[in-house]
Amino acid sequence: MEHATTLDHTEDVYEPSLTPDSLGKLGMWVFLVGDTMSFGALLAAYAAIRAGAGAIGWVPPTEILGIELTAFMTFLLICSSVTMVKALESIQNGNVSRMCMFLGLTIGGGIIFLGLQAYEWYHLIHHGLTLTGIPDHGLSGAAISGSTLFGPTFYAITGFHGMHVTGGVIYLIVILIHGLRGRYTAEFNHEVEIVGLYWHFVDLIWIMVFTFIYLL
Amino acid sequence: MAQNGHKEHPKYMNIFWWLTGLTVLELLVVIPDFPTVVKAILLIGLACAKALLVANYFMHLKFEKRTLALIVLTPFIICVLLVFALMPDLTLDSRIEGATEPTTEVVDTSAH
């Protein structure tokens, strides 16, 4: 009993001042800050390679990558972010079944996104965009010779993001199983908020990847 | 212990429409033949606006303590600095390219 009292006291002492409602939330934010550096370093390196290649030494991405499909994928992730916040809102109002429904929709959005990314990769590889080459139809010699890093940078950045989406889908499935078993209530739901932070981060990063890799 | 301090939810559907509208605007910027610099400024501006909406409202950063927001902002600033830090490497490349040209000329002269 005395031991339990000591633990409670310790918990009070180390209550995080930045996120007083949940220590786990602070942990997730710290992880996301580190992950931002990982994505940021990849995008910064990409920007430097692009700038180094010059205007004619790099194939315009819109000539190789289809932006219609990825625009739809962006819209899909935005929709899944909305269903994620709706799931949190539902459990904060004490509605467990509604939370589970919205979590299911979020997972569905993530799985469709991954399916579309797999389709896109298959299509691009089939048309010659590999780690060592690019499709050469109608492109100038300077663009082809200068764009040897087009494939590696594209697959590294979109692949790294895709792995995050995969991790997010698995994480959401775990939270959904907990939710179906009745773990969460209107008073206890910080785990749903934490998975939401991760999922919105994946959406936020895709917004950047879509702009830098596909549109610019 | 109460798990969530902010029970007042933002109007998520409004944020959704803003994000959708900004995505459509991005596609409209890509289609016309704008100068590259103008296009880049517009697209990066739109992407930052979308990222801010997601972080502030979906991730509730707007409702968290300001110090947390500043901590989260730090890696973005570092990444921008990283781009500028890599720039000397690019100018070094061009200097190396410039240095190889006279060497080639010397070889050509001796051949004659």
Interface residues (C-beta under 8 A of the other chain):
Chain A: S17 L18 T19 P20 D21 S22 W29 L32 V33 G34 T36 M37 G40 A41 L43 A44 A45 A47 A48 A51 G52 A55 T62 I67 A71 T74 F75 I78 C79 S81 V82 M84 V85 K86 E89 Q92 E187 F188 N189 H190 E193 G196 L197 H200 F201 D203 L204 I207 M208 F210 T211 F212 L215 L216
Chain B: M1 A2 Q3 N4 G5 K7 H9 Y12 M13 I15 F16 L19 T20 T23 E26 L27 V29 V30 T36 K39 A40 L43 I44 L46 A47 K50 A51 V54 A55 F58 M59 H60 E64 K65 T67 L68 I71 V72 T74 P75 F76 I78 C79 V80 L82 V83 L86 M87 D89 L90 D93
